[in-house]
Amino acid sequence: MENENDVNHGDDVNDIENEGPVDRKDNGRYWSEFSERNMTYTEPLLVKRINTTSQIAIVGANLSPIESLDYEIFENEIFKQDWRSRSKIQIFQYVILKWAFAALIGLGTGLLAFLNNIAVENIAGFKLLLASNLMSQHRYILAFVALAGCNIGLAAAAGSLCAFIAPAAAGSGIPEVKAYLNGIDAHNILAPTTLFVKVFGAILGVSAGFAVGKEGPMVHTGACIASLLGQGGSRKYRLTWMGLRYFKNDRDRRDMITCGAAAGVAAAFRAPVGGVLFALEEAASWWRSALLWRTFFTTAVVAIVLRAGIQFCATGKCGLFGEGGLIMYDVSAAKVSYNGADILAVLLLGTLGGILGSIYNYFVDKVVRTYSILNEKGPGFKILIVVAIAFLTSCCAYGLPWLATCIPCPDDPTVSCPTVDESGNYKNFQCPPGYYNDLASLFLNTNDDAIRNLFSTRTFQEFHISSLFIFFVTIYFLGVVTYGIAIPSGLFIPVILAGAAYGRLVGRLFESISKLDTGLYALLGAASFLGGTMRMTVSLCVILLELTNDLLLLPLVMLVLLISKTVADGFNKGVYDQILKIKGLPYMEAHAEPYMRNLVARDVVSGPLVTFSGIERVGNILHALKTTGHNGFPVIDEPPFSDAPELCGLVLRSHLLVLLKGKTFSKERVLASRNILQRISALDFAKAGSGKGIKLEDLDIEEEEMDMYVDLHPISNASPYTVVETMSLAKAAILFRQLGLRHMCVVPKSQGRPPVVGILTRHDFMEEHVHGLYPNMKPHRWTE
């Protein structure tokens, strides 16, 4: 790599042209040459002196079309004046609105979750009742046609919504929310159309009998609701209010979306405390005590809404919606006592869960990559894949119970056997009166009812060992091949189903020497598989305890989660981290990668970096905006405005567009801060909604205005975060993530050089970028 002393004094800014977007595939990920850098990272680092304004271009950059969010407080003169002008009443309104929005997020998420459960229970219940009635009439082929036809129709509808309206709604949504809260501004992940498709697609997909759940989509739904509220109203539809302008920034939206993610988990699992811990442990990258209070308040509102909905449905006004739907698997009736053999079984479950979870993640990774390639063939191909998986699922659900033997009904007179409604433990299927089919009781039920059957206590031999094994293998396989198709799909439910199946299977194997109920083994198996796939501990532990209402099982749940996570971490990353990698989202981990210790900040700075003078020609600014894809520009003061060239701040592209739109120009190169502050307010610089900001094409600059000057001091961040060029890349990465930065200025260590060496963004810390700059770096430097 060439150093900064290799300077070409003859190059001009006009030599740096935008070649337009060029897609390239690198290590399985697609990058675009139009980004915060807009240059290819395979070129060597080269510093060029350009034009008369001491602008610096550094050539050599990584590629990604995804921008970062502005979580940093931009301390310019306009921002400071706005804060000084706020009255106590305005500050009080801001605080009250934050709590009001938290309540609205909880209310909206809770209502949508309740309606989701009612819809799924009624649609799926009608389908299952239809098939059961045909089976009772011995019309077996027609029963399969009805079941498969309903599943395929529902699946095609869900796939069409995702394929044609909102492709971003496909999948779980948790990785996308996690990426947003990390500072990644991915396209359309929180758009209104995404919310619409997420809600109705999840209802249709779960009702279609797929091995998916609505938990991940509920997290995404809560985040979308929070994002819509955080838009601060709409100028287009005149739905704005002066008080909402304080929320037109990425920091407040981030906090609200964190509340939305917590509300989604609370609504899906009826676990308010678990929702808060999920947001803290898995979703959020930044946390503080004030946010803890608000997320807890949001999940409390969700719990109240759900409780009110349950009371309403107790009157029988919700159709087929009964005790199912809202997930609550009460196992508190079982006696919790265990001995040495049980501890041994728990250790086995934890190890087994870690191994099976890591294998599950491996196959999910391969399948999602395959679907990503196939889905590029168009919406029709996406729907075709969805229909094919729906038919496969229907064949498994209807065909495999024929392999099971009929089991005599229990003698307990309080038990309804065989089950006559759409749910229950004892499905008759093809069995004679007084007998039931245990595999049908698992396959021909909603996923929630199947989990409830597996968690059922005091039913030691309700399921044959062979039936549990068949069900586990099938759900394991279907969970892998279903995730990644074009429907909203959560991972929690198939993982819980598979884990509960092999947990109950282990319980049956240990029943001669064990004191634990087989239903509790199913719970521990679900915990082990969750820990092995998702690599969460505290939040999963609390969610499971809130789900099952059994605090006495806490020590065993903690033990099995710790073991499964530890074992699985030795093989690969968690499933959400792998999906982030597949989607090409530049997620910054909480820790620095080992290879970063071998590099310093100046080793990865890239460009082209263009700096502006404190008072700059309009033509120079317009040319830089047209010919580069930068979103941040250092502002340099030079004599006579300073004794020597010095970094006086950083200005954003979006702020420059607002300033140029306002045309606060002057014919002389003089300071004009007061004039700008009188003509432009902080509201003009507020963050616009998705795709609603000022674009370069919106500017109408006359020819005579190109030679005029504009003062950049009022809109420049006078206190940008800077690091010295010799700081280790590992230390810079930790600072960048912890401070929630979008740009980090790299300054020289010695005097007599340009005041800024380059700018670091999150893309510069990505392994692909560093490997592109150093393709010959020894492998051990990446893996040590």
C-alpha positions in Angstrom: 0.0 0.0 0.0 1.3 3.5 -0.9 1.6 6.0 1.8 0.3 9.6 2.0 3.6 11.0 0.6 2.9 9.7 -2.8 1.1 12.9 -4.0 0.1 13.7 -7.6 -0.1 17.5 -7.7 -1.3 17.6 -11.3 -4.7 15.9 -10.9 -8.0 17.8 -10.8 -11.3 17.1 -9.2 -12.8 16.6 -12.6 -10.6 13.5 -13.1 -12.7 11.7 -10.5 -15.9 10.8 -12.2 -18.8 8.6 -11.2 -18.8 5.6 -13.4 -22.3 4.7 -12.3 -23.5 1.6 -10.4 -21.6 -1.5 -11.1 -22.6 -4.7 -9.3 -20.0 -7.3 -8.4 -20.1 -10.5 -6.4 -17.4 -11.1 -3.8 -17.4 -14.1 -1.5 -21.0 -14.7 -2.1 -22.1 -11.2 -1.4 -23.2 -8.5 -3.8 -21.8 -5.1 -3.5 -22.6 -2.0 -5.6 -20.1 0.7 -6.6 -22.4 3.4 -5.5 -22.1 4.0 -1.8 -20.6 6.2 0.8 -17.4 5.6 -1.0 -18.3 5.0 -4.7 -15.0 3.5 -5.6 -13.6 0.0 -5.8 -11.7 -1.4 -2.9 -9.2 -3.3 -5.1 -7.3 -0.2 -5.9 -4.3 0.8 -3.8 -4.5 3.7 -1.4 -3.4 6.9 -3.2 -3.6 10.5 -1.9 -4.2 13.2 -4.5 -4.1 17.0 -4.2 -7.0 18.6 -6.2 -8.1 22.1 -7.1 -7.4 25.3 -5.2 -9.5 24.4 -2.1 -7.1 21.9 -0.6 -9.4 19.1 -1.4 -8.0 15.6 -0.9 -9.1 12.5 -2.7 -8.1 9.0 -1.4 -8.7 6.3 -3.9 -9.4 2.8 -2.8 -12.8 1.9 -1.2 -15.1 -1.0 -0.4 -18.4 -1.4 -2.0 -21.9 -1.5 -0.5 -25.2 0.2 -1.4 -26.3 0.4 2.3 -25.8 3.6 4.2 -25.5 4.1 8.0 -27.9 6.0 10.2 -27.1 9.3 11.9 -27.1 8.3 15.6 -24.5 10.9 16.4 -25.7 14.2 17.8 -24.8 16.7 15.0 -23.6 19.7 17.0 -23.7 22.6 14.5 -24.8 26.2 15.1 -28.4 25.5 13.9 -28.8 22.6 16.3 -27.4 24.6 19.2 -29.7 27.5 18.5 -32.7 25.2 18.3 -31.9 23.7 21.7 -31.3 27.1 23.3 -34.7 28.4 21.9 -36.7 25.5 23.4 -39.0 26.5 26.3 -39.7 24.3 29.3 -43.1 23.6 27.9 -41.6 22.3 24.7 -39.1 20.1 26.6 -42.0 18.8 28.7 -44.0 18.0 25.6 -41.1 16.1 24.2 -40.8 13.9 27.3 -44.5 13.3 27.4 -44.6 12.4 23.7 -41.9 9.8 24.2 -44.0 8.0 26.7 -47.1 8.5 24.7 -45.5 6.9 21.7 -44.3 4.0 23.8 -47.9 3.4 24.9 -49.1 3.6 21.3 -46.4 1.1 20.2 -47.6 -1.3 22.9 -51.2 -0.8 22.0 -50.8 -1.2 18.3 -48.5 -4.3 18.6 -50.8 -5.9 21.2 -53.9 -5.4 19.0 -52.2 -6.8 15.9 -50.9 -9.8 17.8 -54.4 -10.5 19.2 -56.0 -10.2 15.7 -53.2 -12.3 14.3 -54.0 -15.1 16.7 -57.7 -15.0 16.2 -57.3 -15.1 12.4 -54.8 -18.0 12.5 -56.9 -20.0 14.9 -60.1 -19.6 12.8 -58.5 -20.1 9.4 -56.4 -23.1 10.5 -59.2 -24.4 12.6 -61.7 -24.4 9.7 -59.1 -26.2 7.5 -58.4 -28.9 10.1 -62.1 -29.4 10.9 -62.9 -29.8 7.2 -60.2 -32.5 6.9 -61.2 -34.2 10.1 -64.9 -34.4 9.1 -63.9 -35.9 5.7 -61.7 -38.4 7.5 -64.5 -39.4 9.8 -66.5 -40.2 6.7 -63.6 -42.4 5.4 -63.2 -40.1 2.4 -59.4 -40.1 2.8 -58.3 -38.9 -0.6 -60.8 -36.0 -0.5 -59.5 -35.1 2.9 -56.0 -34.9 1.6 -57.1 -32.8 -1.4 -59.0 -30.4 0.9 -56.0 -30.1 3.3 -53.4 -29.7 0.6 -55.7 -27.4 -1.4 -56.2 -25.0 1.5 -52.5 -25.0 2.4 -51.5 -24.3 -1.2 -54.0 -21.5 -1.6 -53.0 -19.8 1.6 -49.3 -20.3 0.8 -49.7 -18.8 -2.7 -51.5 -15.8 -1.3 -48.7 -15.2 1.3 -46.0 -15.7 -1.4 -47.8 -13.3 -3.8 -47.9 -10.6 -1.2 -44.1 -10.9 -0.5 -43.2 -11.4 -4.2 -45.1 -8.5 -5.6 -45.7 -5.9 -2.9 -42.9 -6.1 -0.2 -40.0 -8.5 -0.7 -38.5 -7.1 2.4 -41.3 -8.7 4.4 -40.1 -12.3 3.7 -38.3 -14.2 6.4 -38.2 -13.5 10.2 -37.5 -9.8 10.3 -35.4 -10.1 13.4 -32.0 -9.9 11.5 -33.2 -6.7 9.7 -34.4 -5.1 13.0 -31.2 -6.0 14.6 -29.3 -4.5 11.7 -31.3 -1.2 11.9 -30.6 -0.9 15.6 -26.9 -1.4 14.8 -27.0 1.6 12.6 -27.7 0.1 9.2 -30.2 1.9 6.9 -31.4 -1.0 4.8 -33.9 -0.2 2.1 -37.7 -0.7 2.9 -37.2 -2.9 5.9 -39.6 -0.7 8.0 -41.8 0.7 5.2 -45.6 0.8 5.5 -46.0 -1.8 2.7 -43.6 -4.1 4.7 -45.8 -3.8 7.7 -48.9 -4.6 5.7 -47.4 -7.7 4.1 -45.8 -8.8 7.4 -49.2 -8.8 9.2 -51.3 -10.5 6.5 -48.5 -12.7 5.2 -47.8 -14.1 8.6 -51.4 -14.9 9.1 -51.6 -16.7 5.8 -48.3 -18.5 6.1 -48.9 -19.8 9.6 -52.5 -20.8 8.7 -51.1 -22.7 5.7 -49.4 -25.2 8.1 -45.8 -24.3 7.3 -43.2 -25.1 9.9 -42.9 -21.4 10.8 -44.1 -19.2 13.6 -45.4 -15.7 14.0 -42.8 -14.6 16.6 -40.1 -13.2 14.3 -42.7 -11.4 12.2 -44.3 -9.9 15.3 -40.9 -8.4 16.3 -40.7 -6.9 12.8 -44.3 -5.7 13.1 -43.6 -3.9 16.3 -40.6 -2.3 14.8 -42.6 -1.1 11.7 -45.3 0.4 13.9 -42.6 2.2 15.9 -40.9 3.5 12.7 -44.2 4.8 11.4 -44.9 6.7 14.6 -41.3 8.0 14.6 -41.7 9.6 11.1 -43.0 12.6 12.9 -46.2 12.9 10.8 -46.5 13.6 7.1 -46.2 16.9 5.3 -47.7 15.4 2.1 -51.0 14.5 3.8 -50.8 17.4 6.3 -50.7 15.0 9.2 -47.9 16.8 11.0 -47.7 18.8 14.2 -45.0 21.1 15.4 -44.3 19.0 18.5 -43.5 15.9 16.4 -40.5 17.6 14.8 -38.4 16.6 17.7 -38.7 13.0 16.6 -37.4 13.5 13.1 -34.0 12.1 13.8 -32.5 8.6 13.9 -31.7 8.6 17.6 -35.3 8.9 18.7 -36.5 6.5 16.0 -33.8 4.0 17.2 -35.2 4.1 20.7 -38.8 3.7 19.5 -37.9 0.8 17.3 -36.2 -0.9 20.3 -39.5 -0.5 22.2 -41.2 -2.0 19.1 -39.0 -5.0 19.0 -39.5 -5.7 22.7 -43.3 -5.3 22.2 -43.2 -7.8 19.4 -41.7 -10.5 21.6 -44.0 -9.6 24.5 -47.0 -9.9 22.2 -45.9 -13.2 20.6 -45.0 -15.0 23.8 -47.1 -13.1 26.3 -43.8 -12.5 28.0 -43.4 -8.8 28.9 -40.2 -9.2 30.9 -38.8 -11.6 28.3 -39.5 -8.9 25.6 -37.4 -6.3 27.4 -34.5 -8.8 27.9 -34.7 -9.9 24.2 -34.3 -6.3 23.2 -31.4 -5.8 25.6 -29.6 -9.1 24.8 -30.2 -9.7 21.1 -31.8 -6.7 19.3 -30.3 -3.5 20.5 -26.6 -2.4 20.0 -26.9 0.6 22.4 -28.7 0.6 25.7 -29.3 3.0 28.6 -31.4 3.0 31.8 -34.0 5.5 30.4 -34.6 3.2 27.5 -35.1 0.2 29.9 -37.9 2.0 31.6 -39.7 2.8 28.3 -39.4 -0.7 26.9 -40.7 -2.1 30.1 -43.7 0.3 30.0 -44.3 -0.7 26.4 -44.4 -4.4 27.1 -46.6 -3.8 30.1 -49.1 -2.1 27.8 -48.9 -5.1 25.5 -49.6 -7.5 28.4 -52.7 -5.4 29.4 -54.0 -5.4 25.8 -53.6 -9.2 25.5 -55.2 -9.8 28.8 -58.2 -7.7 27.8 -58.4 -9.7 24.5 -58.4 -13.0 26.3 -61.2 -11.9 28.6 -63.2 -10.8 25.6 -62.7 -14.2 23.9 -63.7 -16.0 27.0 -67.3 -15.0 26.2 -67.1 -17.1 23.0 -67.2 -14.2 20.5 -63.9 -15.2 18.8 -65.0 -18.2 16.7 -62.7 -21.1 17.0 -60.2 -19.1 19.1 -60.1 -20.8 22.4 -57.2 -21.6 24.8 -54.9 -21.9 21.8 -53.4 -19.1 19.8 -51.9 -16.9 22.5 -48.9 -19.1 23.4 -49.1 -20.2 27.0 -47.9 -23.7 27.9 -48.7 -24.2 31.6 -46.6 -27.0 33.0 -46.8 -25.9 36.6 -49.1 -28.9 37.5 -46.1 -31.2 37.2 -44.1 -32.0 40.2 -40.5 -30.7 39.8 -38.0 -33.0 41.6 -34.9 -34.4 40.1 -32.0 -36.7 40.9 -28.6 -37.5 39.5 -30.0 -39.3 36.5 -32.0 -36.2 35.6 -28.9 -34.0 35.8 -27.2 -36.4 33.5 -30.1 -36.3 31.1 -30.0 -32.4 31.2 -26.3 -32.5 30.4 -27.1 -34.8 27.5 -29.9 -32.5 26.3 -27.7 -29.4 26.4 -24.9 -31.1 24.5 -27.4 -32.6 22.0 -29.1 -29.2 21.6 -25.8 -27.5 20.9 -24.8 -30.0 18.2 -28.2 -30.2 16.6 -28.5 -26.4 16.7 -25.2 -25.8 15.0 -26.1 -28.3 12.3 -29.5 -26.7 11.9 -27.8 -23.3 11.4 -25.4 -24.8 8.9 -28.2 -26.2 6.7 -30.3 -23.0 7.1 -27.3 -21.0 5.8 -26.9 -23.3 2.7 -30.7 -23.3 2.0 -31.1 -19.5 2.4 -28.2 -19.0 0.0 -29.7 -21.3 -2.5 -33.1 -19.6 -2.3 -31.4 -16.2 -2.7 -30.1 -17.4 -6.1 -33.4 -19.0 -7.1 -35.5 -16.0 -6.1 -33.5 -13.8 -8.5 -35.5 -15.5 -11.3 -38.5 -13.4 -10.6 -41.7 -13.3 -8.5 -43.3 -16.2 -10.3 -40.4 -18.5 -9.3 -40.7 -17.3 -5.7 -44.4 -18.3 -5.6 -43.6 -21.6 -7.2 -41.1 -22.4 -4.5 -43.6 -21.5 -1.8 -46.3 -23.7 -3.4 -43.9 -26.6 -3.7 -42.9 -26.4 0.0 -46.6 -26.1 0.9 -47.4 -29.3 -1.0 -44.4 -31.1 0.6 -45.6 -30.0 4.1 -49.1 -31.2 3.4 -47.8 -34.6 2.2 -45.8 -35.0 5.4 -48.6 -33.8 7.7 -51.2 -36.1 6.1 -49.0 -39.0 5.0 -46.7 -39.7 8.0 -49.6 -40.4 10.5 -50.4 -43.5 8.4 -47.1 -44.9 9.7 -48.2 -44.7 13.3 -50.1 -47.5 15.1 -53.3 -46.7 16.9 -53.1 -46.3 20.6 -56.0 -47.1 23.1 -57.5 -44.0 24.7 -56.6 -43.4 28.4 -59.0 -44.6 31.0 -59.3 -41.1 32.5 -63.0 -40.1 32.2 -62.1 -36.4 32.2 -60.1 -36.8 29.0 -61.9 -36.4 25.7 -60.6 -39.2 23.5 -60.6 -39.2 20.6 -60.7 -35.4 20.1 -63.6 -34.2 18.2 -62.7 -30.5 17.6 -59.9 -28.9 15.7 -57.3 -29.2 18.5 -56.5 -31.7 21.2 -54.1 -34.4 22.3 -56.0 -37.4 20.8 -56.7 -37.2 17.1 -58.7 -40.2 15.8 -57.4 -40.0 12.1 -57.9 -43.5 10.7 -58.2 -45.3 14.0 -61.3 -47.2 15.2 -63.4 -45.7 18.1 -61.6 -45.7 21.4 -58.2 -45.3 19.8 -56.1 -42.3 18.7 -53.2 -41.6 16.4 -50.3 -39.9 18.2 -48.6 -38.6 15.0 -51.8 -37.1 13.8 -52.2 -35.4 17.1 -48.9 -33.6 16.4 -49.1 -33.0 12.6 -52.8 -32.2 12.2 -52.9 -29.4 14.8 -51.8 -25.8 14.7 -48.1 -25.4 15.7 -49.2 -23.9 19.0 -51.4 -26.8 19.9 -48.7 -29.3 18.9 -46.3 -27.6 21.3 -49.0 -27.7 24.0 -49.4 -31.5 23.4 -45.7 -32.1 23.6 -45.5 -30.0 26.8 -48.5 -31.8 28.4 -47.7 -33.3 31.8 -48.8 -36.5 33.5 -49.2 -38.2 30.0 -46.1 -40.3 30.2 -46.8 -42.7 27.3 -49.1 -40.6 25.2 -46.6 -40.6 22.3 -44.6 -43.6 21.1 -40.8 -43.2 20.9 -40.9 -44.0 17.2 -43.6 -41.3 16.6 -41.5 -38.7 18.5 -38.5 -39.6 16.4 -40.4 -39.3 13.1 -41.9 -36.0 14.2 -38.6 -34.6 15.2 -36.8 -35.5 12.0 -39.7 -34.2 9.9 -40.0 -30.8 11.7 -36.2 -30.5 11.7 -36.1 -31.0 7.9 -39.2 -28.8 7.2 -37.9 -26.0 9.4 -34.7 -25.9 7.4 -36.3 -26.0 3.9 -39.1 -23.6 4.8 -37.0 -20.8 6.1 -35.9 -18.5 3.2 -39.0 -18.9 1.0 -41.0 -15.8 0.1 -43.3 -15.7 3.2 -43.0 -14.1 6.6 -41.6 -16.8 8.7 -40.4 -17.0 12.3 -37.8 -19.5 13.6 -38.9 -19.8 17.2 -41.8 -22.2 16.6 -40.1 -24.9 14.5 -37.1 -24.8 16.8 -39.4 -25.2 19.9 -41.3 -28.0 18.1 -38.2 -30.0 17.2 -36.6 -29.4 20.6 -39.7 -30.4 22.5 -39.9 -33.6 20.4 -36.4 -34.8 21.1 -36.6 -33.6 24.7 -39.7 -35.7 25.2 -37.9 -38.6 23.4 -35.0 -38.4 25.9 -37.5 -38.3 28.7 -39.1 -41.5 27.5 -35.6 -43.1 27.3 -34.8 -42.0 30.9 -38.3 -42.6 32.4 -37.3 -45.8 34.3 -34.7 -43.9 36.3 -36.0 -40.3 36.1 -38.2 -38.3 38.4 -38.9 -35.6 36.0 -42.1 -35.5 33.9 -41.7 -36.2 30.2 -43.5 -32.8 29.6 -40.7 -31.1 31.5 -38.1 -32.9 29.4 -39.9 -31.5 26.3 -39.5 -28.0 27.8 -35.8 -28.6 28.5 -35.3 -30.0 25.0 -36.9 -26.9 23.5 -34.6 -24.7 25.6 -31.5 -26.6 24.5 -32.4 -26.3 20.8 -33.2 -22.6 21.2 -29.9 -22.1 22.8 -28.1 -24.0 20.1 -29.6 -22.1 17.2 -30.1 -18.6 18.5 -27.3 -18.4 21.1 -29.3 -16.4 23.6 -29.4 -17.2 27.3 -31.0 -14.7 29.7 -33.9 -13.6 27.5 -34.7 -17.2 26.4 -34.7 -18.4 30.0 -37.2 -15.7 31.1 -39.4 -16.2 28.0 -39.6 -19.9 28.6 -40.4 -19.4 32.3 -43.1 -16.9 31.4 -44.5 -19.3 28.8 -44.7 -22.3 31.1 -45.4 -20.7 34.5 -42.9 -23.0 36.3 -40.2 -21.1 38.3 -39.1 -24.4 40.0 -37.5 -25.5 36.7 -35.3 -22.4 36.5 -32.0 -24.0 37.5 -32.3 -26.8 34.9 -33.4 -24.3 32.1 -30.4 -22.1 32.9 -28.0 -25.1 32.9 -29.3 -26.5 29.6 -29.2 -23.1 27.9 -25.6 -22.4 29.0 -24.4 -25.9 27.8 -26.1 -25.7 24.5 -24.9 -22.3 23.7 -21.3 -23.1 24.7 -21.3 -26.3 22.6 -22.8 -24.6 19.5 -20.4 -21.6 19.7 -17.6 -24.0 19.0 -19.0 -24.8 15.5 -20.6 -21.6 14.0 -22.4 -18.4 14.8 -26.0 -17.9 15.8 -28.7 -18.2 13.1 -29.5 -14.5 13.0 -25.8 -13.6 12.7 -25.5 -15.9 9.7 -28.6 -14.4 8.0 -27.1 -10.9 8.5 -24.0 -12.2 6.7 -26.0 -13.8 3.9 -28.0 -10.5 3.3 -24.8 -8.6 3.1 -25.6 -6.2 5.9 -22.5 -4.6 7.3 -23.2 -5.4 11.0 -20.6 -4.3 13.5 -20.0 -6.8 16.3 -19.5 -5.7 19.9 -16.0 -7.0 19.8 -13.1 -6.4 17.3 -12.1 -9.2 15.0 -8.6 -10.7 15.6 -7.1 -9.4 12.3 -7.9 -5.8 13.4 -5.1 -5.9 15.9 -2.6 -6.1 13.1 -3.7 -2.9 11.3 -4.0 0.8 12.2 -6.7 3.3 11.1 -4.7 4.7 8.2 -4.3 1.3 6.7 -8.0 1.1 5.7 -9.0 4.7 5.0 -10.5 4.9 1.6 -12.2 7.3 -0.7 -12.4 9.3 -2.8 -12.5 11.8 0.1 -13.4 15.4 -0.8 -13.1 18.2 1.6 -14.7 21.7 1.4 -13.4 25.0 2.6 -15.4 26.7 5.3 -16.7 29.1 2.7 -17.0 27.2 -0.5 -18.0 27.9 -4.1 -21.5 26.7 -5.0 -20.1 25.1 -8.2 -17.5 23.1 -6.3 -20.1 21.7 -3.9 -22.6 20.8 -6.7 -19.8 19.1 -8.7 -18.7 17.0 -5.7 -22.3 16.0 -5.0 -22.8 14.9 -8.6 -19.5 13.1 -9.1 -19.2 11.2 -5.8 -21.5 9.2 -3.6 -20.2 10.6 -0.4 -22.5 11.3 2.5 -19.9 13.1 4.7 -17.4 15.9 3.8 -14.8 17.3 6.1 -14.8 21.1 6.2 -11.3 22.8 6.3 -10.7 26.4 7.3 -7.8 28.1 5.6 -6.1 31.5 5.8 -7.4 34.2 6.1 -10.1 32.5 8.2 -7.5 30.6 10.3 -3.8 30.8 10.9 -3.2 27.4 9.2 -5.4 24.8 7.5 -7.5 23.2 10.3 -10.4 20.8 10.5 -13.4 22.8 11.6 -16.1 20.2 11.2 -18.0 17.7 9.1 -21.0 18.4 6.9 -23.5 15.8 5.6 -24.8 15.5 2.0 -28.4 15.9 3.2 -27.6 19.1 5.0 -25.7 20.5 1.9 -28.8 19.8 -0.2 -31.0 21.7 2.2 -28.5 24.6 2.2 -28.3 24.7 -1.6 -32.1 24.5 -1.9 -32.4 27.6 0.3 -29.9 29.5 -1.9 -28.3 31.5 1.0 -25.4 32.5 -1.3 -23.2 35.5 -1.3 -21.0 37.0 -4.1 -18.1 37.5 -1.8 -16.2 35.0 0.2 -17.3 36.2 3.6 -18.9 34.7 6.8 -22.7 34.6 6.6 -23.8 32.6 9.6 -26.3 35.1 10.9 -28.1 35.3 7.6 -28.3 31.6 7.3 -29.6 31.1 10.8 -32.4 33.6 10.1 -33.5 32.0 6.9 -33.1 28.3 7.7 -34.4 26.5 10.9 -33.5 23.2 12.4 -36.8 21.8 11.2 -35.6 22.1 7.6 -32.7 19.7 8.5 -34.9 17.2 10.2 -34.7 13.6 9.0 -37.3 12.9 6.3 -39.2 9.7 5.9 -38.1 6.9 3.6 -37.3 8.3 0.2 -38.8 11.8 1.0 -35.6 13.8 1.5 -34.3 16.5 -0.9 -32.5 14.9 -3.9 -29.9 16.4 -6.2 -32.4 16.6 -9.0 -34.6 18.9 -6.9 -32.0 21.6 -6.9 -32.4 24.5 -9.4 -29.1 26.3 -9.4 -28.7 29.1 -12.0 -25.5 29.4 -14.0 -24.6 32.8 -12.4 -25.0 31.2 -9.0 -22.3 28.6 -9.6 -19.6 31.2 -8.9 -21.2 32.4 -5.7 -20.1 31.3 -2.2 -21.9 29.7 0.7 -20.9 29.6 4.3 -20.8 26.0 5.6 -20.0 26.8 9.2 -23.6 26.9 10.5 -24.4 23.4 9.2 -21.0 21.8 10.0 -20.7 19.5 13.0 -18.1 21.4 14.9 -17.1 18.5 17.1 -16.7 15.4 14.9 -15.2 12.3 16.4 -11.6 11.9 15.3 -8.9 9.3 15.8 -5.2 9.6 15.2 -4.0 7.6 12.1 -1.8 5.3 14.2 -4.7 4.0 16.4 -5.2 0.3 16.0 -8.2 -0.7 13.8 -9.5 -2.9 16.7 -9.7 0.1 19.0 -11.2 2.3 16.3 -13.9 -0.3 15.6 -14.9 -0.5 19.3 -15.2 3.3 19.5 -17.1 3.5 16.3 -19.7 1.0 17.4 -20.1 2.1 21.0 -20.6 5.8 20.0 -23.0 4.9 17.2 -21.1 6.8 14.5 -21.6 7.1 10.8 -18.3 8.9 10.0 -15.0 8.9 11.9 -12.3 11.3 10.8 -8.7 10.1 10.8 -6.2 12.9 11.5 -2.5 12.9 11.0 -0.1 12.2 13.8 2.4 14.9 12.8 2.0 18.6 11.9 2.6 20.1 8.5 0.3 17.7 6.7 -3.3 18.1 5.6 -5.6 18.2 8.7 -7.5 15.1 7.8 -6.1 11.8 6.4 -9.4 10.2 5.6 -12.8 9.1 6.9 -13.8 5.7 8.3 -17.3 4.4 7.9 -18.7 1.0 9.0 -17.8 -0.5 5.6 -14.1 0.1 6.2 -14.2 -2.3 9.2 -15.8 -5.1 7.2 -13.6 -8.1 6.5 -14.4 -8.1 2.8 -13.0 -4.5 2.5 -9.8 -5.2 4.5 -9.2 -8.4 2.6 -9.6 -6.5 -0.7 -6.9 -4.1 0.4 -4.7 -6.9 1.6 -5.3 -9.9 -0.6 -1.9 -11.3 0.3 -2.2 -11.1 4.0 -1.2 -14.4 5.7 -4.2 -16.5 6.7 -3.2 -16.8 10.4 -3.7 -13.0 10.7 -7.4 -13.5 10.0 -8.0 -16.5 12.1 -5.8 -16.2 15.1 
